[in-house]
Amino acid sequence: AERGARAGAKGARALVLAPTRELAGQIADNIAAYNRHLGLRYATVFGGVRLQPQIRALSRGLDIVVATPGRLLDLMNQGHIRLDRTEILVLDEADRMLDMGFVRDVRKIIAAMPRERQSLLFSATMSKDIEALAAELMREPARIEVAAKTLTVERIDQRVYHIPQGSKRALLTTLLAAPEFERVIVFTRTKHGANRVSGQLEKAGIRSDALHGNKSQSARQKALARFRSGQARVLVATDIAARGIDVDRVSHVINFDLPNEPESYVHRVGRTARAGSTGIALSFCAPDEAAYLRDIEKLTRHTLTVVHDEALGTLAGPPAGRTAKPKGPQRRGRAGGNLPGGQPKRPRNMNRKRNKNGGDSHRRAA
């Protein structure tokens, strides 16, 4: 938004919609840097924090509002913001907005805006659903595409391990013991899975934090701060919570669970190899995830390098129909395979309480 007439009370000249709090905060940080000598008024509006500071900021009238759809709609319904004179609309990461079920909220927000406005839609992937949304919200839009041979950055070394589901945690712990895994983001499909994996890593002496939608905003910010500072070497995250993570020098991204939507893979591996650096993306593919892998390779037009590692043989157990004969005391993995170390397995605590966090829902209040 160029400098001009100020928006009226409770108004905003430009609105930027983002799917998650983390991404909204990242956008606001960039605006702060660009705004150093411009004097534009802006505010960030998202859930998980107190309403009153946001209401006070909106009451003065702003040049730019960066918001998540859920909290913005709540404030609109309470009469704390007006969009009838908003000149510019930006939808950032529109594909994720669709995935999270925010389309209905977005439609309600846009219905409160003038028909004459400038609209910009950004998306890492351009599916038929995104094209339909663009056609619905925009008039004769110009399409700008960044040409690339593949959807993923060529500086990312992408590899896949074919391994049983029950052996994934043992493989993860083994890999993270290597010093070259300096700053790692591990992706799981569910919140409960993120908690479980993070807890196992902590027990193995690997400093980690879980990041997912059930965490409060302060807990999420604390986890990100620990990861950025190096206090936690590993961040275990779900797709939704990881949106907007902007951390430099992430050495590895590990897909503990393959995503059931191939577009999510593109967003995940994009957390590494940023700002011209290189990175490594490792994916664990269980037999029942083979279809997900095919979809990923079809979308990205890139075949992942299969890792043939002798260690996988012991992690995965003996081939079907054959029985391994232990040569001495062995520590057993959950899938029945011997783990490195040659130590006997400790008895499992059968009375351990199960984490109450469930899987990711299709929509979460931002």
Helices and strands as residue ranges (DSSP letters): E 12-17, H 21-34, E 42-45, H 52-59, E 62-67, H 69-77, E 88-91, H 94-99, H 103-111, E 118-121, H 128-137, E 156-162, G 165-167, H 168-176, E 184-187, H 191-203, E 208-211, H 217-229, E 234-237, H 239-242, E 252-255, H 262-269, E 279-285, G 287-289, H 290-300, E 305-306, H 310-316
